[in-house]
Each structure stands twice: as structure tokens, then as C-alpha cells.
Amino acid sequence: MRLSYRNQYVDYSKHHELLNGSEYQKLRSQYHAGLFLPVGIGVAGFLGTLANNPASSFIIVTGLIGYLFHVLPYKKHFDRSMKVALQALPEKDIILEIKEDGLHETMDGIKSFCPWASIRYFQIFREVVFISLASDLWAIIPSRFLTQSGFSLSDLRNVLRAHNVNEKS
């Protein structure tokens, strides 16, 4: 089986999401927990000045609302920084040959080989096939390119299973 495909930003993004999905939730929780201190100080300041100086209370509340509108949408900030980092990765044209002895990959004129024994598992996530290799390397195969190579997702799945590569769900 010979596959020709291109890894692009969208594929790197899905790979990052696959590997760090739960980490994002953990980071977001820590981020929002850190909001309690400034919010608590703002509320205490508001209550302290409410009776004595309504103008100061208005300034504190306005500042607090502005602060919260800036920091609460953590996903927006996180996604923006990840997009910048992942878009810096170059698009890569890859030829992957799946043979009896393993995977043969050609990228930018460089040929590499991975024997079947060094393949940990494969996983299909958001229409991309991720093959986990030893040493934390990955083959990232977007399913949108399989038909251009004359194969289907089922064909690739069957070939990998035939070589005892387990599918992770």
C-alpha cells in the first residue's frame, strides 16, 4: 500500500488535541481557580467602599467587570497561542509505503523505516489516522488523502490490523 499525503496545520492541530485533550481541561481549571483572588479582592473593595463612596464602588466594579471579560474566555487565549505555534510548523508532503517489513516513509528526500515491532498502536481521531511509533514518534495520515491514493479508511485499518497493530479507541 502506497499513500501520498500532506500534513498541514489542521492535522497538527488534531494531533495536539488528541494528545492534550485532558491537559487543556486541567489547565483551564487552574486558570479559573486563579481568578478567585482578584475577584475576592474586588468584591471586598466594593463592599468596603459602597457605603462611604459610591463613585469608588463604581470604579471598582467597572474594573472588575473589564478584568473578568478579558480573562474568563481562556479557550480563546489558549486556542490563539496554539494556532500560532502549530501554524509555524511547515506543511509536509509525505509518501508512506506499507510493506511486509514495516512502514517506509519518504519526506523531503529523506527515507525512514519503522519495523512492525516498533509500532505501538493506531488511533483514528477526527478523520485522521495516528500511528504511534516507538520513541514517541507519529505517522499522521489525514483520511482526506486516502481516496486520492486509491484506498479507504477501512483498507488502511485492515492492513494495520493484519500486521497485529492494535487500534486504540
N, C-alpha and C positions, 0 to 999 in steps of 0.2 A: 504494500500500500504506500503510495507516494502522495503526500499532501503539500500543497503550496499555499501559504497564507501570510498575512501581515499582522503583526501585533501593533496595536495602536493604543492611544490614551484610554479609550473605553475598555479595552481588555485589561490594561494595567489597573484601572480603577476597580473593575470587578474582582481582580486578584487581591487587591488590597482589602476590599470589603469581605471577601471570603476569609482571609487570614485574620482580620482585625475587627470583625463584627461585634463581638462581645467586649473587646477592649474599648471601642467607641462608647458603649453604654457606661462602662466603668469610669472613663474619663469625664463624660458628661455629668455623672452623678457627683464626682469630686468637685467639678467646676461649680455646679449649682450649690453644693454644700458650702463652698467658699463665699457665696453671696449672703449668707445669714449674718455675718459680722457687719458689713456695711449697712445692710438693711436694718439690723437691730439698732445700730448707732443712729441711723436716720430717724427711725421711729421714736427712739428715746429723745433725740433732739427736738423732734416735732412736738412731742408731748410736753417737754420741758419749756418750750417757748410759746406753746399755744395760748396759755392763759396770760402771759406777760406781753407778748409781742406778735400779733397775728401776721405782720409783714415778714418777720423772720421765719415763721412757720410756713408761709407760702414759698419762700426761697428754698427752704429745706425740702419740702415736698416736691417742688419742681425739679430740683437737682436729683432727688431720689428717683423720680419717675424717669428722667433722662438717663440716669445710670442703668436702671433696670431694662429699659428698651434697648440699650446698647449691648448689655452683657447677657441677657436671657437667651437670645437666639444663638446658642452655642453651635448648633448644627451648621448654621450659615458660615460662621467663622472657621469651623473645622473643615467643612467642605471646600471653602475657598483656599485654605492653605494646602489641602491635599491635592486639589486641582492644579495649583501652581507647581507643586513638587512632581506630580505624575506627568504633567504636560512637558516637563523638562526632559523626560525620557524620549529618546528618538524612536520613531516608527522603525520596525524591523521586518524585512522580508525574509521569510524562512521556508526552507524545504525540509520536510521531515519524511524520512523513509522508514517504514516499519517493516523490519525483516525478521527472519527466523532467529538471528542472534541478538536482536535488540533494536534500539532506536538510533538512526543515523540522521544527524541534523547538519544542515549547511546554512550558514548565515554570514553574509559579507565575505564570502570566500573561505570562511573557516569551517572546517568539518569537525564534528564531535560525535562520539559514540557513547551510548549508555546500554550496557547489557541488561537483560530482563531481570537478573538478580538484584540490580541496583534501583529497580523501580519499586517504590513503596506502595502506591495506590493511585487511582484516578478518581476524580470527582467532577460531576457536571453541575455547574452553578451559573445560573442566568445565561444560558445558551453558550457557555464557554466550557471546554474540556480542560481541566487542570490535571496534569500528570505530575505527581510528586516523585522526585528523584532523590537519590542519596545526596548528602551534603547540602540539604535544603535548597536544591535547585528545582526549577519547574519548567515543564513544557506547557505553554499556554496556547491552546488551539481554539480559535473562535469558530463556532459551528457555522457561521455565515459563509465561511470559505470552503467547507466540506463539499458542498454541491458543485462548486467550481472545479474541485479536484475529482469529481465523479463519484463521491461517496456520500453516505448519510451518517448521521449520528449513531444510528444502530450498527452500521458497518464498523465504525471505529470502536464502539463499545464491545462488539463481538470479537474483534481481533485482540483487544486488550485482555478480555476475559479468557480467550483461547490460550493466552500465554500466562495464565494464572495471576493476572494483575487484578486485585480486588477493587471493587467500586465502593467508595465511601459515600454515605448519604448525608 
